[in-house]
Amino acid sequence: MSCIADIFSVWPSAAAMARDIGVPDVTVRQWRNRSGSIPVRYWNTIREAAKAKGVDLDLQVFVPAEAE
């Protein structure tokens, strides 16, 4: 089940997440503010960055609800 909020809750801000995954902060804000989806090509990078913070994000949290 997708829960985009679980992904973003790992970081204190969009800017912090963006720094950790190497993208502009506006990119992360767009993911958060639009339909709550993150392009597949970033999923593993985000999972690795979260893991470095001690959080294991299951791939299921990335899958949009309508795709399930």
C-alpha positions, -999 to 999 in steps of 0.1 A, spaced: 0 0 0 13 34 -10 19 59 18 39 87 3 39 105 37 60 76 51 87 84 26 87 122 32 86 117 70 121 103 70 135 138 63 128 171 82 123 190 49 121 186 11 155 204 9 171 178 33 157 149 12 169 166 -20 204 170 -6 206 133 4 195 120 -30 212 146 -51 183 164 -68 171 200 -67 148 207 -38 121 219 -61 120 184 -76 112 168 -42 86 195 -35 69 187 -68 68 150 -59 52 159 -25 28 184 -38 15 168 -70 -4 135 -69 20 121 -44 40 101 -68 78 97 -72 93 85 -105 104 49 -104 140 58 -114 145 75 -79 130 48 -57 163 29 -50 182 61 -44 156 72 -19 156 38 -2 194 39 1 193 74 15 166 64 40 186 33 50 216 56 57 193 74 82 184 40 98 150 37 81 141 7 59 115 18 33 97 -11 17 91 -7 -21 54 -10 -15 53 26 0 63 39 -34 36 22 -55 7 45 -62 -25 33 -47 -42 32 -81 -16 8 -94 -23 -18 -67 
